[in-house]
Each structure stands twice: as C-alpha cells, then as structure tokens.
Amino acid sequence: MLPLLFDHIGTSGPMPFDDFMELCLYDTDEGFFSAGGVRPGTQGDFVTAPEVSPLFGELLARWVNRVRDESWATIEIGAGSGALLAPLLEAMPDTSAFVVERSSSARETIGKLLPSVAIADSIVDVVAPGAVVILNEVLDNVPTALVRRTDRGWSEIAVDVDSGALSLVEVPPRDVAVEWASQHLKDTPVGAMAPVQIAAGALVESILDTFDEVAICVIDYGGSGTELAGRPDDDVVRTYRHQRSGFDYLAHPGLTDITVDVNTDAIAVLAERFGAKVEVTTQRDFLRSAGADEMLSELRSSEIAMARSGDVMGQLKARSRTVELRALLDPSGFGAFKVITIVRKRDTTP
Ligand SMILES: C[S@@+](CC[C@H](N)C(=O)[O-])C[C@H]1O[C@@H](n2cnc3c(N)ncnc32)[C@H](O)[C@@H]1O
C-alpha cells in the first residue's frame, strides 16, 4: 500500500482525503475491508449492533414488514458478516433477499451463511417492483472528502508525503467540496475540520434512482450539521482496529478502519429532494417503536418461567438476550446511534 501511495503522490501531488480513504479501505489487494477477513464481530476489529445480538435483525424485520409491499425485495448494502440479515430472514423467510457488499471476504462469508441470498454487484442489478434497503454502519465508511473552515472560506485536506512519511496538508478546495460545505456545514466554526460526504449522498441517491417505490433504513453514528460542528480533528476522523480506537492511519494505511460521523441533515435534504418522506430518530426510539419494550417484557416472563421449571440453560439464554437488548437500547451507547428512514411510495389514494 505504501509504495503505491508514495508513487501516486510523488507523480500527482497531494491526494484528496476521499481518494486516500478509498485506497485504505477498498484497495483490492490491501484495503482494510478487502484483506484480512471480515472486520465486524467480537473476534474482528469492531462490534456493530447486529454483532451484539440477533434481536437487532429481528426487530428490524418488524419495521421491514410494516413498510414494504410483499412483492418488494429486501436488500442489505454493506452486510458484513450477515449478522443482521440472518435473523431478519428467519423472521420473514418469504422475502427475496439481496446483498451488495464491497468486501470480498464479507461476500464469501455471507455466501456460506446465507446461500439463498443473492449477492449483487450493484443495487441496479436488483430487478424488483420496489425494495427495502438497509445500511447499518455503512455510510460512515463511504470515502469522504475533508475540509477546514478558514477565515477566508474553505481549504481542503489532502494526504502528502513529508520527509518519507504521510501527513495531512491543506490545499485549495475542489469546487464540488466548497459547494457541499457551503450547503451542509454552515455551523462549522473557523479552524474546524469537517467531512464532505458527497459519495455517501450519491449512494443514497442511487437507491432512490433505482427504485420508484422504496424504503431505506440508514443506521449509523452521526448527527445534524449543528451537532457535528466544531469537533476536534481526531474526533472527526476516527479509526478502529482490534477493538481499539486511535490507530494511526497515516503510519499504517490499509491496516485500520477509517470512519466519520454521518451528517444526517445532508442525507435528509437529499432524500426529500427526491420526493421521499424522511424521519430521523435514535436507534433507541426506533427499536422501541419496532417493539423492543414488549420484547424485554417477554424475555423477563420467559426467564421467570424457565427459572420456575428448572430450565437453567433457558433461563440464562433469556437473561443474556435481555442484556444484549439493553445494550442495543443504551442511550449512551448503541441507543444513541441515528436512524434515518427514507420512504417513497406511490400515492394510492383515489
Ligand atoms: C462497518 S462495516 C458494517 C457491516 C455490517 N453492516 C454490520 O453492521 O456489521 C461496513 C461494511 O460496508 C461495506 N461497504 C462500504 N461501502 C459500501 C458500498 N458502497 N457498497 C457495498 N458495501 C459497502 C464494507 O465493505 C463493510 O463490509
């Protein structure tokens, strides 16, 4: 990876951050998601909500059933190990399911775990009258440009070579970055760095372009433009490797996850422009509206019933599911994640 970067920068000059992130995460041979196995999971580099509990996929299935027409396809983009899709499909086995996944190791794992699921190269290859599309912790991994607000406007962050090492430098911004920043980063104070999430928006746009009738569920860490404005640089771009944060991505490109918070306002504005109804909520509220509270009471009742009947294993299983579900709802953890639902259906009123 390093010789490739040094050569490229040596020939073309500083590399925009989105191009750097693309190489680090998705380079076919050495990108973080291409090499070294499936990344999410307790044995992997970070734990996502579906890796915490199958109840996440089970609850999401309830939302899918509520919004979809039965003829629609269910598509998961960036499905990782399949930990969300497996329980979701168990809860709704009648659906035709597709996965679109950039990581070859993830595609291989899903192919073994869920042989009935079709793996598509792109969303446009899915032929269906409509679709429910799920993206859990995906948009944060879509390569992003970076800008910094200056007292004269915006500069762009790029990666350069300095004394034989990679470093971040500020360069004159591309027009597209300035246009996006001027629209979505109004609250960013002078001196602060912020992501310019053009490609994440384009991914959502491609879904809305592909299906007339569609329901999209984006679950990710993030916030409104105002909530995200003015964070320190090392909180704007974060890294995860071997369940720890803070790995130096410039010293070891390709060996760590690189991720940013999703600007929920920017996604909402884009989807509304495409005629969709958008709601932004927290994971806690979303799961509660899908029935998490009732699920907690059922687990409690089943734990008591198992204890009374002397089924110790059953009792322990119910208790551990309760602990998992509480973690998914935790307002200072997964429960604080943002959920953006984007729904566009044909008006069937006479
Ligand atoms: C942080 S992992 C999340 C995996 C899984 N959704 C989960 O919650 O455990 C991000 C995944 O999204 C995939 N990904 C990122 N951008 C993608 C895109 N544009 N299309 C398909 N997959 C993508 C990556 O390859 C990676 O497997």
The ligand as an SDF file (V2000), in Angstrom:
LIG
                    3D

 27 29  0  0  0  0  0  0  0  0999 V2000
  -18.5880   -1.1560    9.3950 C   0  0  0  0  0  0  0  0  0  0  0  0
  -18.9180   -2.4540    8.2960 S   0  0  0  0  0  0  0  0  0  0  0  0
  -20.6100   -2.8190    8.7580 C   0  0  0  0  0  0  0  0  0  0  0  0
  -21.0210   -4.2040    8.4110 C   0  0  0  0  0  0  0  0  0  0  0  0
  -22.4370   -4.5880    8.8270 C   0  0  0  0  0  0  0  0  0  0  0  0
  -23.4250   -3.7410    8.2100 N   0  0  0  0  0  0  0  0  0  0  0  0
  -22.5880   -4.5140   10.3220 C   0  0  0  0  0  0  0  0  0  0  0  0
  -23.3310   -3.6810   10.8210 O   0  0  0  0  0  0  0  0  0  0  0  0
  -21.9560   -5.3410   10.9980 O   0  0  0  0  0  0  0  0  0  0  0  0
  -19.1210   -1.6120    6.7520 C   0  0  0  0  0  0  0  0  0  0  0  0
  -19.3300   -2.5660    5.5900 C   0  0  0  0  0  0  0  0  0  0  0  0
  -19.8670   -1.8220    4.4910 O   0  0  0  0  0  0  0  0  0  0  0  0
  -19.2430   -2.2550    3.2940 C   0  0  0  0  0  0  0  0  0  0  0  0
  -19.4090   -1.1470    2.3300 N   0  0  0  0  0  0  0  0  0  0  0  0
  -18.9690    0.1220    2.4310 C   0  0  0  0  0  0  0  0  0  0  0  0
  -19.3620    0.8640    1.3790 N   0  0  0  0  0  0  0  0  0  0  0  0
  -20.0950    0.0530    0.5960 C   0  0  0  0  0  0  0  0  0  0  0  0
  -20.7940    0.2240   -0.6390 C   0  0  0  0  0  0  0  0  0  0  0  0
  -20.8020    1.3920   -1.2770 N   0  0  0  0  0  0  0  0  0  0  0  0
  -21.4350   -0.8350   -1.1680 N   0  0  0  0  0  0  0  0  0  0  0  0
  -21.4140   -2.0320   -0.5420 C   0  0  0  0  0  0  0  0  0  0  0  0
  -20.7710   -2.2690    0.6310 N   0  0  0  0  0  0  0  0  0  0  0  0
  -20.1300   -1.2390    1.1950 C   0  0  0  0  0  0  0  0  0  0  0  0
  -17.8160   -2.5620    3.7200 C   0  0  0  0  0  0  0  0  0  0  0  0
  -17.1850   -3.4240    2.8030 O   0  0  0  0  0  0  0  0  0  0  0  0
  -18.0480   -3.2060    5.0810 C   0  0  0  0  0  0  0  0  0  0  0  0
  -18.2330   -4.5960    4.9890 O   0  0  0  0  0  0  0  0  0  0  0  0
  1  2  1  0
  2  3  1  0
  2 10  1  0
  3  4  1  0
  4  5  1  0
  5  6  1  0
  5  7  1  0
  7  8  2  0
  7  9  1  0
 10 11  1  0
 11 12  1  0
 11 26  1  0
 12 13  1  0
 13 14  1  0
 13 24  1  0
 14 15  1  0
 14 23  1  0
 15 16  2  0
 16 17  1  0
 17 18  1  0
 17 23  2  0
 18 19  1  0
 18 20  2  0
 20 21  1  0
 21 22  2  0
 22 23  1  0
 24 25  1  0
 24 26  1  0
 26 27  1  0
M  CHG  2   2   1   9  -1
M  END
$$$$
